[in-house]
Amino acid sequence: MSTRDLNPDSYQDMLSYVQAFHDKHDFKNTGGEELTYRIALMAEELGEMSACVTKGKSKDDLAEETADLLILLLGTAISADFDLQQAFWHKMDKIMKRESKMVNGRIRVSEFRD
């Protein structure tokens, strides 16, 4: 599978390419799909994104680290066998109904409890 054969706007093609990456490295049989490990990798990538922002790195560096996190998120959906696209739209429906509040000078959208 080559990226030139894929539609860059297709969620399904993105998911298929991440699956091909998992298959290439046999993640299923070598611990790469173990969820605790994947969470640690996502935390690591989030830290790298944070470093881009706090250390004033380039937008390209931030984009690359964000792409790493997206790839891990897609791979986690594969590993845990759930439909991330469906989960995304379900969650968006929920959060679009929420109210927002200013908390310490920043907007916050959450399930606020009194």
LUMKOL-524112 format. One record per residue (C-alpha): x, y, z. Coordinates in steps of 0.5 Angstrom, whole numbers, padded with zeros to 4 digits, always signed. Each point is the difference from the previous one (the first is absolute). Layout:
N
XYZ;...
END
This chain:
114
+0000+0000+0000;+0003+0007-0002;-0003+0007+0002;-0001+0002-0007;-0005-0006-0001;-0004+0003+0006;-0005+0006+0001;+0003+0005+0005;-0007+0002+0002;-0002-0007+0001;-0001-0002+0008;+0000-0007-0003;+0006+0001-0004;+0004+0003+0006;-0003-0006+0005;+0002-0005-0006;+0007+0003+0000;+0001-0001+0007;-0002-0007+0000;+0005-0001-0005;+0005+0003+0004;-0002-0005+0006;+0000-0006-0004;+0007+0002-0003;+0003+0000+0007;-0005-0006+0003;-0002+0005+0005;-0006-0005+0002;+0005-0006+0002;+0006+0004+0002;-0003+0005+0006;-0002+0006-0005;-0007+0000+0001;+0000-0001+0008;-0004+0006+0002;+0004+0002+0006;+0006+0000-0004;-0004+0004-0005;-0002+0005+0005;+0007+0001+0002;+0002+0002-0007;-0006+0005+0000;+0003+0003+0006;+0007+0000-0003;-0003+0004-0006;-0004+0005+0003;+0006+0001+0004;+0004+0002-0006;-0006+0004-0003;+0000+0004+0007;+0008+0001-0001;-0001+0003-0007;-0005+0005+0003;+0004+0002+0006;+0007+0000-0003;-0003+0004-0006;+0002-0006-0005;-0003+0001-0008;-0007-0001-0002;+0003-0006-0004;+0003-0003+0006;-0007+0001+0004;-0004-0003-0006;+0005-0006-0001;-0001-0002+0008;-0008+0001-0001;+0000-0005-0006;+0004-0005+0005;-0005+0001+0005;-0006-0001-0005;+0004-0006-0003;+0000-0003+0007;-0008+0002+0001;-0002-0004-0006;+0005-0006+0001;-0004+0000+0007;-0006+0000-0003;+0002-0006-0004;+0004-0003+0006;-0007+0000+0004;-0004-0001-0005;-0005+0006+0000;-0002+0004-0005;+0003+0007+0001;-0004+0004-0005;-0006-0002+0003;+0002+0001+0007;+0003+0007-0003;-0007+0002-0002;-0004-0003+0006;+0005+0004+0004;-0001+0007-0004;-0007-0001+0001;+0000+0000+0007;+0005+0006+0001;-0003+0004-0005;-0006+0000+0005;+0004+0002+0006;+0001+0007+0003;+0006+0004+0001;+0003+0004+0005;+0006+0004+0001;+0005-0003+0005;+0006+0004+0002;+0000+0004-0006;-0001-0005-0005;-0006-0003-0003;-0002-0007+0002;-0005-0005-0003;-0002-0006+0005;-0005-0003+0004;+0000+0005+0006;-0003-0002+0007;-0002+0005+0005;
END
